[in-house]
Amino acid sequence: MRPIRPTNQRPSRKNGPAAFLLLAALAGTAVISPGARADSASDHRAGMATLTDLKAAITSIVQANDSFATDRNVYHRASQRAINALEGTHGPDYRPAAGTPGDALGAIGHIDALLHRKGTPVWAAPLDSAEANMRAAAAYLLDASHARSLIRFQLATSRALTYLEVARGRPTEVGALGGMEGTLANTVLGVPAGAAVENGCSRPSSAPSYGVHGGYLAWIAVPASAGTHSLGETSGGHSLIVEHGVIVLPTAAAALVAKACRTHAAATPEPAPRNTAGPAAIPAMAIPTPANRAPPALYTKAQAAAGARLFAVTCVACHGANLQGTAAPAVAGTDFLKTVEKNGWTLEALRYLVFNNMPFNAPRSLSPSQYAELLAFLLASNCYPAGSKPFPAADDPAFAQLKLGPVPGPHPNANQFGVCPTG
């Protein structure tokens, strides 16, 4: 097992809020690699245990915040319990008196055990990123465990929660932003012990089964019969297919697998497998991401103006009046757009961070419609065009297909930073 690195090396205060964004973008572009299947059922158990310990750390902090306790020892104990869940009983900052809401190995210990091997599975990069974010969270939790005032505790834990939420991730994202949930939903690490595994390039021939290719999970098939059918993890997809008595749930990695299957088939044609469900083919649900077109109009001018007023109240202290950042990173302008384009950011990734992690000292404290107004303001500030329909408060699967970057064409009203006015 790799040694557990100390967690008392705090992320730079200047780059702290930007650090998790950078870490999350590092593995944003997934690469298919051969032979990246979980070594054994223990890998699946370790992945599930990591997520359980991570959720236990988050729960410990949230419960303390929701208690409205006046005794600061309540908050110190909650921070320490979260550290114990992350580091386990052998971590450098483990304190047994606070209790261990997770298991003895801890989330970081489980990840280290998974990564301690010669090969490089496809889930290694997102796990590395998740671990880095958990270590950053542990540093802020250590601050919180010694906080002398409630406000200092809340500031430290809000930063820790931001890192932990990115480490947990979501099943709709294949790369590092998927974190633990995305890794379990989109790679072989999420295939339960004893499950039937089939070629992810073909349609399922039996159910229940898991379609795997190159270490990625393309689909989950369950019988379309009456009764309850369990899943190892949520698929992370937004659709399902019913055919030949089978329900097929494509994962978020389906399009990635489809592209790899076509490349493999072109290089080395293979005979069609025996499959009574139909001819061998890339699954219908595995549709590649279409090439970017002209940027769509995603918000209204009135909505962006409302977002500007909200930004001035809740966001300007960290991101600055010109959106170039002060205590937090820039969120608009030429440099920002070049960076997100280079890192392959989608509108879905930006929406997730705004809706779930902002404002930085009070995540999720705004209403969905207010967050939608903020997104409209950010899009307008980055010179995306306005339209007749407001930015929706609910998520949209299409956002995962819209890559962010510099908007083509002249923008004569933009300021020296490349930020467009919203008026």
N, C-alpha and C positions, 0 to 999 in steps of 0.2 A: 504494500500500500504506500502511496506517496505520502510523505510527511505533511501534516496539517500546518499550513503557514500561519504565522501570527496574524491576528485580526486587529491588533492595536495600531496598525499603520493606517491612519485615517486618510481617505481620499482628499486630494487638494480642495480646499474651500473654494478656490477660484474655479476649478474645473469639476467640482463634485457633481452638480446637476448635469453637466455635459457628459460626465464619464459614463453613466449608464446608457446614454443615447449612443455613444461611440461603441461601447461593448455590444450593445444590441445590434448594431449595424455590421459588426465585424463578420458575422456568419450569416448575413442576410442573403447571400447568394449560395444556394446549396449546390453541391456537385455530386453526381451519382458515382459511387465507387463500388467495385465488385466485392462480393464476399463479405459484406458488412452485416451479417446476421448475428443476432445475440448468441453468445457462446452457449448459454444454458438458461434454464428457467430461473436461475438465481439472478440473472441480469434484469429480468422483468420485475422480480420481487424487489431488487435494489432500486430500480427506477420508481416503483410505486412507493417504497419506503421514503425515498427522497422527497417526493411530492407531499407525502403525509407529514413529514417533519417540517417542511417548509410552510405548509398550511397551519401547523400547530404554532409556529413562531408568529405568523400573521395574526392568528386568533388571539394569542396572548396579549399582543399590543392593542388590538381593537377592543377587546373586552375591558382592558384597563381604561381606555379612552371613554368607553361608553358607561363606565361605572360612576363617573363624576365624583370620584372619591376626593376627599380633602387631605388625606394622609399621603404624603409623598412616598412613603415606604411601599404603598400599593403599586406605584408606578415603577419604583426601583426594582421591585420583585418581578413585575411583568416584563421589564426589559431583560432582566437576567434569565428568566425562564425562556424568553425568545432566543437569547444567545445559546442557552443549553440545548434547545431544539436544533439549532443550526450546527453547533460544534460537537455535540455529543459529550459523553463523560470524559473523553480524553482531550478535549479542546483546551487551549491555553487559558481561556477566560471562563471555563466551566466552574460554577459554584453550586454544590449540591443542595445547599440550604433553600434555594429558590425553587427546587423541583425541576423535573424534566418532562415537559409535555410530549416530547417525541421519544425516540428510542435511544439506546446507549451510543450507537454509532453516529447519529446526527446526520442531517442532510448533507453537509460537506463531506463527512466521512463516507457516506454511500457513494457520492459522486467520485471521490478519490479512488474508491475500490473499483468502480466501473471503468475509470480511465486508466487503471494500472494494467496495461496490456501492450503487447508489441504492435498490434494492428491499430488502424485508425478508423473505427466505424463511422458511419455518416452522422451518428448522434453525438460524436465527440465534440464538435465545435459548439453546438448549442449548450452542451453540458458544461464545457469550459466557461462559456459566457455566463451561464446561470451561477456557477460557483463564484466567479469574480464578483457578480452582483450581490451574492449572499455574504461574501467577505466584507464588501463595502457596507452592507447593512449592519453587520455585526460590529463594525467600527462605530457607527452612529448609535447603536444600541448600548455600547459600552459607555458612550457619553451620557445617554439617557439614564443609565443605571446609577450614575453619580450626580444627576441633575439636582440642584438645590431649589428649583422653582418649577411650578407646573408648566409655565410657558417654555422653559428650556427643555423640559421633557417632551412637550408636544412638537417643538421644532426638530429635536433630534429624531424622534420616532416617525415624524412625517417623512423625513429624508430616508430613514430606514425602510419605511413601508414602500416608498417609491422603488427602491432597489429590489425589495422582495417581490413586488408585483411584477416587475420585469423578469425576475428570476422564475416566477411561477409561469408567466406567459399566458398564451391562449392556444387552443387546439386549431384555430383557423390559420395559424402562421407556421410555415415550415422551418424558417431559419431561426436565428438567435432570439428574435422577438417572441417566438413560440415558447421559449423557456422549457420548463419541465412538462407542462401540459401539451405543448406542441410536439415535443419529442415523443411522448407516450402515445399521442394520437396519430403520428405520421411516420414513425419508423418501427423497425422490428422490435425495438425495446418495449413497445406496447402490446406485443403479441403474447397472450397468456400461455402459461405452461400447458402442454398437451394439445394446443389448438391445431386444427388442420391448416396447413399453409399451402397455397397454390401460387402459380405463376401470375404475377400482377399484370403482365402484358396481355393476358387472356381473360375471357369471361369466366366466372366461377362455375365449376362443374359439380360442386356439392355445397351444402350449407348445414351447419355454420362453418365458415372458413375465412381465411385472411389472405388477400392477394398481395404478394411481396415481390419487389424487384430491386436489385441493387441496394438492399438495406432499407428501402423505403416501403411504407405501407400504402398501397393504392386504393384498396377497398376492403370493406368488411361485408360478408354475405351471411344473412340469417334466413331461416325458412319463412316462407310467407304463409305459414299455417297458424291456426288458432293457438293461443297460449302465450306465455312470457318467454322471451329469448334475451338472454343477457349479453352485454358487450363488455369487453375488457376495458375500453376507454371510449369516450365520445369520438366520433369520426372527424369532427371539425369541418365537415362539408356542409353544403347548404341545400342538398337535394338528395333524393333517393330514387332508385330504379326498381320496378317490380316486373319480373319476367320469369316465365317457366317455373313458377312456384318458389322463387327466390327474391328476397329483398336485398338489393345491393346499395350500400352506403359508401359513396366515394369520399375519400379523405381530402384534406387540403393539399396533400402531396400528389393527387391524381394527375394533374396537368404535368408536373415534373416527371412523373413516371412515364406518362404517355410519350413525352419527348425523348426520353432515354430509350424506350422500347422501339420507337421508329428509327433512331440512330443505330441501335443494335441490329434491328432487322435489315437495314440497308447494308450494313457492313458484313453480316453473317446471316444469310437467309436460313431460317429454320423450318423443318417440316411442321405442318399443322398438327397440334396435339388432338387427341381424341376427346371430343367435347360435345356431348349431345345437346347442350344448350344453344348451339349455334356455331358458325364458323369462327376459327381463331382470328382474333382481332384485338386491337387496342380497345379497351372498354369505352363505350359510348360516352361515359361521364368524364373521361379524362381528356378534357379539351384544353389545348395550350392557350396560354394567355395571348390575346391579340396584340398586335403592334400598336403602339400609342398613336392616336390620331390628334387632331387639333383639340386643345383643352376644352372640355365641355363647360357650360355655364351651370354652376352648382349652387348658386345662392342669389339673393336679391340685394339690391343696393340698400334698401331699408334695413334688411337684416344685418348687413355689414356695418351700417351706421350704429345699430343697437349694440353690436359686438364691440365696436370701438369705445363706446361709453362704458361697457362692462370691463373691457381691458384696462381702461384708465383707473378703475376702482380696484380690481382684483389682481392684475398682472403687471402693471407698469413698474412696480417697485423692483421686481426681479429682471424683467425683460426690457425695461427702458422705454422711454417715450417714442424713440425712433425704431424700436423693436430689434436693436442691435445687441441687447443684453447688458446686464450689469452684474448681478449676482448669479444670473442664469444665462444660458446660451442665447444667441440671436435666433429669432423665429421668422425672419423675413429678410428679403434683400438678395443681392447677387451672390454673395458668398454662401449664404444659407442654402439657396437653391442649387448651387453647384455641388455643395456637400451632400445634400439629400439625393441628388441625381447620381453622384458617384457611388453612394452607398445603397442605391436601389430602393429608396424609401417609397412606399405607396401612401395613398391618401388614408387607407385603412390604418397604417402604422401611426400616422400623425393623429388621426381621430382617436385611436386607442389611448395614446399618451395624454391628450388633452382631456378627454372624458373621464379617464380613470386616475390620473396622477396630478392634475392641476385643480386649483392653485396649490403650490408646492407645500404650503403650511396647512392646507385643509383640503386634501384630495376628495373628489366626489361631493363637494359641498354645494355645488350649483345644480340647478334643474337641467334636464336634458335639452330643453329649448334654449337655455342660456348657453350651454356648451355649444349648441348648434350655431348660435350667434357669434360666439368666439371663433369657431371654425370659419364662418363666413368672413369675419374680419381678417383672419390670417390669409385666407385665399385672396381676398381683395388686395391686401397689402403686398402679396406676392404676385400681383398683376394678373391673376386669373380673372376671366370675364364674368360679369354679373348676368343674370338671366331673369326669367319670370317666376321660377319656382324657388322657394327657400331651401337652404341646406336642411336635410331631414334630421330630426332628433333621434330617430332610430338608425341602427346600422344598416348598411346595404352591402351585399356581397360584391357588387361592382367596384366598391372602393378598393378592394384588394388588387384589382387589375389596373388601377390608374396610378402610373408612376409619376412622382413629383419631380420637378426640375424647372429650369428657366423656361418662361413662356415665350414662344416665338413671336417675332414682330417688334416694332418700335414701341417704346413706352415713354413718350416725351414728358409726361408729368411725374415720372419717378424721381426721387431725390438722389443725392450723391451716393447713397448706399444701395440704390436699386429698389427702394420701397415705394410702392404706388399709393397714392392718396385714396381714401375711402369715400370722400365727399363727392 
